[in-house]
Amino acid sequence: MTEKNSSVARDVSALHNAMENDRASRQEREASLAKRLADIEYRTEGRLEQERVSRETKLTELRETLMECKRLREKGDEKFQTFILDEVATIKNNLVLEAQQREQCDDDIVQKFQVEKTHFSFEGFNLSE
């Protein structure tokens, strides 16, 4: 019986040692996995931050480009509007000048007619008949 007790005690001790070794091995694997997960999480956070900064930079560049395009378009619109207004003013001025010239021509014709009428009247022709 003592021998059986000793054998059982050795088996229990061996089983206990195996369980302790298994527990220690499992704890090492869990610690290793936890470290790997922490490293992956750290790298992932770093990459996400880099991508966020990159997106914000691109967005800022796009906004600046958009604002520049808008400013250039508005400047072009202003130039075009100024050009059109100048052209309209020139046309109006030309119309006024042409109207004045026609009026002067009409006055010249009437005056010439008056002179000729007077001239013919002196010579004995009556244009009113």
Buried (B, 14 or more C-beta within 10 A) or exposed (E): EEEEEEEEEEEEEEEEEEEEEEEEEEEEEEEEEEEEEEEEEEEEEEEEEEEEEEEEEEEEEEEEEEEEEEEEEEEEEEEEEEEEEEEEEEEEEEEEEEEEEEEEEEEEEEEEEEEEBEEEEEEEEEEEE
